[in-house]
Amino acid sequence: MQFELWWLTVGRHRPDRRRLKIHRSYTVEEAARTLGVTRATVRRWLKSGLAAIDRRKPALICGDTLREYLAAKASPKQRCPPGQCYCVKCKAVRRPDGQMAEYVVITPTSGNLKAICPTCGNLMYRRTSRAQLEAIRADLDVTTVERSTRLRDRDNASTNDH
């Protein structure tokens, strides 16, 4: 049982509200187990505006209400317009510093756009296709760079055999 709970929470940043049944009521523990979060998280949601069915204990939460609460709480994905990248540290879409970026080729049809954030100075990355590169070059000064070779991509294999 503990392994299953651990497995539900691995790699999650936000609970999956699709796991909830809308015609079912959940206790705090059942909601936490279903969503892969802790009971304290569900209690925090109750204090910050999630409506319980009544004021009795144990608190019961309608699945439909919980799903709507999580949907309202979720932030929509931000799309980057051409010529802009997403800075993870600032958590915002920004134009690169100096209007310059590097296009690092990964495959023949796609690559990563790499630039510096004007606010915090960290590197910003954006995955883009080679077809979109011309539209981006209209806004930015883009330099194309070949990716450095990896060990597994080299022709000469290691002779370090035991």
N, C-alpha and C positions, 0 to 999 in steps of 0.2 A: 504494500500500500504506500509506504513512504517513497519507494522508487517511482511509482506512478505520479505522485505529486511533484517530485523533483523533476521528472521528465516533462511535465506540463509547463513548468516555469522556465526551462532552459531556453535561452535565446529570445525570450519574449520581452518586448518593451511596453506593450499595452495588451490588456486582456482581449480575448476574442469573443465579442458579444454574440457571434453566431452560434456559440455553444449553448446559449440559453434557450429554454422552451418558454414561449410567451404565455401559455395558459397554465403555467405551474408557479407555485409560490415556493420561495427558497428561504431557509434559515440563513443566518450569517455564515455558518460553517459550510452549508451546502453550496452557497453562492461562491465562497472562496475556493472550495474544491473544484467546482465546475469551471471557474475562470482561471484557476492556477495562480491565485494571489493569496495573500495572508488574510486571516480573519480581521486583523487590525486595519487592513486596507479597506475592507467592506464596512467596518465600523466608522472609519474616517469618512467614507462616502455618505453614510447615514447622517453624520454630523454636518456635512457640507451641503446637504440638500436632497439626497436620495430619499424618497418618501417610502416609509414602511406602511404596511396595511393598517395597523393600529398601534397604539402605544404599549401594548402588552409585551411581556417577555415570554418566550424568545421572540425576537423581532422577525417578522415575516415580510418578505419582499416579493412583490409580484414580478414575474419574469419579464413581462412587457415593460413595466416601469424601469427595471434595471437596464434593459436593453436600450430604452430611450435615453436614460441618464448617461450611459456610456457613449452613445452616439453623439449626444450634445457636447460631451466632454472631449471627444476626439478632435484633434486639429486636422484640417484638410491638408493634403499634400501640396507643397508649393512647387509650381512649375517655373523653371528658369527661362526667361525669354532669351533670344539670341544675344550674345555679347555679355551675359551675366552668369555668375557661378554662385553656388550655395556655400557659405562659410559655416562650418560646423560649430566653431567656437562662438561666433556671434549669433548663430541661428537665424540668419537672414540672407536674402538674395542680394548680392552686391555686384557692382561693376569692378573689374580688376584694377589694381593700382597701376597707374601709368598707361592704362588702356592696352596692356601687353599680356600675352599668354603664350604658352607652349602647347603644341598638339603632339602628344606622345603616341605614336602608332602602336597599336596592340595587334590588330588583325588587318588584313587588306581593306576591310570596309569600315572599321571603327577604331576609336582611340579615346584617350583621356585628354581633356583640356585642363591644364595646370596653370594657376595664376596666384597672385598674392593679394590678400585682403587689404583694402586701404585702411580699415579701422584697426584691426588687431595685428596685422602683419603675418598671419599664418597662411599656409598654403590652402588654396581652394581647388577642388577637383570637380570636373563635370564630364560624364560619359557622353560622347557624341559620335555621330557617324561622319564618314568622310564626305558624304553628300551634303551635310549641313555646314560643312566647314566654310564654304564660300559665303553663305549668309552671315556667319560669325565674323569672317574677315572684313566684311563691310563695316563692322562696329569696332573691331579690335585689330591690333597688330599681332598676328599669329605666326609663330615660328614652328616649323615642323621638325620634330626630333624623332629619330629611330629609338626604339626601346633597347635597353642594354640586354645583352644575351644572358640567359640563365644557365646554370650549370647543366641542367638536363637538356638544353638546346644545343650544346656544343657538340662538334663532330668527334673530337678526340675524347674518348672515354677515359676515366681515371684508371691509372695502372696500379692503384693501391689495393691489390688483391691479397687476401690472407689465405 
